[in-house]
């Protein structure tokens, strides 16, 4: 029995000693660079952000690829942005799918392909990326991006992004309740409630900036 206990203890200790190396191997330096680059972009340090994001994106880190693609897209560097969004989308990254879908929709860095745009935006929305959910809702409302017009299903999607705190979706629902749109019955009380909530959020954001 003691021999068996010693063997078990030896196995446990060996396993514990191995775990830290496994943990460190799970997050290489380029992932940390990507995270630092995203944070640098968030606080407005664009030069540092692009340097770090470029190194991380080159190694295949999808969040870095999508963030750098966004920066390049805003700078009208469409070809480079398209390539990076595509690399991130191919990894199933929701922000990459959404960004690539937008580029197909606008014909930036590629030919216009609204069907492909709709497919990518839908894939992103399925992963609960709220800008994609909002875009998907709008596509269903108006019958664009290859989707059949379906106001009732659009309302479901608007409710999803409203519940996640998306102000654009909340505004659309407030209007729909006021006018009886998207298959909803007129409900002035609900419309007013949503509008008051939006005004409160706006006021809180303004106060936070002071």
C-alpha positions as a printed Julia matrix, in Angstrom:
210×3 Matrix{Float64}:
   0.0    0.0     0.0
   2.72   2.58    0.83
   4.44   1.8    -2.47
   1.19   2.49   -4.32
   0.69   5.77   -2.43
   4.22   6.88   -3.31
   3.65   6.11   -6.96
   0.39   8.08   -6.9
   2.05  11.03   -5.22
   4.88  10.94   -7.75
   2.35  11.01  -10.6
   0.44  13.9    -9.03
   3.59  15.97   -8.49
   4.8   15.29  -12.03
   1.43  16.37  -13.41
   1.41  19.6   -11.38
   4.93  20.42  -12.53
   3.86  19.94  -16.15
   0.74  22.14  -15.99
   2.47  25.56  -15.89
   4.38  24.81  -19.1
   1.09  23.79  -20.72
  -0.54  27.05  -19.6
   2.25  29.25  -20.9
   2.32  27.36  -24.19
  -1.41  28.0   -24.62
  -0.9   31.76  -24.95
   2.14  32.69  -27.07
   3.71  36.15  -27.12
   1.87  37.17  -30.29
  -1.48  36.8   -28.51
  -0.31  39.11  -25.74
   0.93  41.53  -28.4
  -2.5   41.41  -30.0
  -4.25  42.15  -26.74
  -1.88  45.03  -26.03
  -2.44  46.35  -29.54
  -6.22  46.27  -29.14
  -5.93  48.14  -25.84
  -3.56  50.7   -27.39
  -6.11  51.3   -30.14
  -8.9   51.62  -27.59
  -7.07  54.44  -25.77
  -6.07  56.18  -29.0
  -2.4   55.21  -29.33
  -2.64  54.41  -33.02
   1.06  54.09  -33.86
   1.73  51.6   -31.06
  -1.52  49.8   -31.84
  -0.67  49.23  -35.49
   2.82  48.01  -34.67
   1.6   45.46  -32.13
  -1.45  44.45  -34.15
   0.65  43.94  -37.27
   3.03  41.56  -35.5
   0.16  39.64  -33.93
  -1.95  39.53  -37.08
   0.97  38.13  -39.07
   1.05  35.2   -36.66
  -2.64  34.52  -37.19
  -4.34  36.02  -34.1
  -7.89  36.69  -35.33
  -8.8   39.57  -32.95
  -5.64  41.41  -34.03
  -6.4   40.74  -37.7
  -9.95  42.08  -37.38
  -8.92  45.16  -35.38
  -6.1   46.05  -37.77
  -8.46  45.46  -40.69
 -10.95  47.89  -39.14
  -8.24  50.57  -38.85
  -7.11  50.01  -42.44
 -10.7   50.04  -43.69
 -11.29  53.44  -42.08
  -8.06  54.63  -43.73
  -9.35  53.52  -47.16
  -6.71  50.78  -47.37
  -9.37  48.47  -48.74
  -7.24  45.69  -50.23
  -5.22  45.17  -47.05
  -8.33  45.43  -44.88
 -10.19  42.87  -46.99
  -7.35  40.37  -46.71
  -7.15  40.69  -42.92
 -10.91  40.5   -42.43
 -10.9   37.39  -44.62
  -8.16  35.75  -42.54
 -10.08  36.43  -39.32
 -13.38  35.27  -40.84
 -11.85  32.01  -42.01
 -11.09  31.27  -38.35
 -14.77  31.74  -37.5
 -14.13  35.02  -35.69
 -17.39  37.0   -35.5
 -15.89  40.47  -35.91
 -13.93  39.28  -38.92
 -17.07  37.81  -40.49
 -18.97  41.04  -39.92
 -16.18  43.21  -41.29
 -15.75  41.02  -44.35
 -19.51  41.02  -44.9
 -19.54  44.81  -44.89
 -16.76  44.92  -47.45
 -18.67  42.58  -49.75
 -21.8   44.69  -49.27
 -19.96  47.91  -50.22
 -17.63  46.44  -52.81
 -14.53  47.56  -50.94
 -11.41  45.54  -51.72
 -13.61  43.19  -53.77
 -16.58  43.15  -56.12
 -20.02  43.77  -54.62
 -21.62  40.5   -53.52
 -24.69  41.11  -51.38
 -25.47  37.4   -51.01
 -22.0   36.67  -49.63
 -22.31  39.75  -47.42
 -25.59  38.48  -45.98
 -24.16  35.02  -45.32
 -21.18  36.42  -43.43
 -23.24  38.9   -41.42
 -25.66  36.13  -40.49
 -22.76  33.9   -39.38
 -21.53  36.73  -37.18
 -25.01  37.39  -35.78
 -25.39  33.72  -34.84
 -22.35  34.24  -32.59
 -24.16  37.15  -30.88
 -21.91  39.89  -32.24
 -24.34  42.75  -31.72
 -23.41  44.99  -34.68
 -24.08  41.94  -36.87
 -27.38  41.22  -35.12
 -28.41  44.82  -35.77
 -27.42  44.58  -39.43
 -29.2   41.24  -39.78
 -32.36  42.73  -38.26
 -32.26  45.62  -40.72
 -31.72  43.22  -43.63
 -34.76  41.2   -42.58
 -36.84  44.35  -42.12
 -36.14  45.68  -45.62
 -35.43  42.46  -47.5
 -31.8   43.22  -48.37
 -28.53  41.23  -48.47
 -30.31  38.26  -50.01
 -32.9   37.89  -47.23
 -36.65  37.76  -47.77
 -38.42  40.67  -46.12
 -39.72  39.49  -42.75
 -40.68  42.28  -40.31
 -41.72  39.85  -37.57
 -38.36  38.07  -37.59
 -36.64  41.46  -37.78
 -38.44  42.43  -34.59
 -37.06  39.31  -32.88
 -33.53  40.32  -33.85
 -34.07  43.92  -32.76
 -35.24  42.59  -29.39
 -32.02  40.56  -29.14
 -29.72  43.51  -29.6
 -31.94  45.77  -27.49
 -31.62  43.28  -24.63
 -27.84  43.47  -25.05
 -27.93  47.25  -24.64
 -27.73  48.34  -28.28
 -29.18  51.85  -28.45
 -29.87  51.74  -32.2
 -32.06  48.65  -31.77
 -33.78  50.22  -28.78
 -34.6   53.32  -30.84
 -36.02  51.21  -33.67
 -38.24  49.3   -31.26
 -39.44  52.52  -29.61
 -40.48  53.79  -33.04
 -42.1   50.46  -33.93
 -44.17  50.43  -30.75
 -45.2   54.03  -31.37
 -46.3   53.47  -34.98
 -47.36  49.81  -34.88
 -44.53  48.57  -37.11
 -42.64  45.26  -37.38
 -45.87  43.41  -36.67
 -46.2   45.03  -33.24
 -49.41  46.54  -31.92
 -49.27  50.22  -31.05
 -48.06  50.52  -27.45
 -47.37  54.12  -26.46
 -46.44  53.15  -22.91
 -43.75  50.72  -24.11
 -42.47  53.24  -26.64
 -42.23  55.92  -23.96
 -40.49  53.53  -21.58
 -37.85  52.66  -24.16
 -37.3   56.33  -25.02
 -36.86  57.24  -21.35
 -34.34  54.41  -20.91
 -32.38  55.67  -23.92
 -32.38  59.23  -22.6
 -31.14  58.01  -19.22
 -28.28  56.06  -20.81
 -27.3   59.09  -22.9
 -27.29  61.3   -19.82
 -25.2   58.78  -17.87
 -22.61  58.65  -20.68
 -22.42  62.42  -20.81
 -21.96  62.65  -17.05
 -19.24  59.99  -17.16
 -17.24  62.14  -19.61
 -17.3   65.17  -17.3
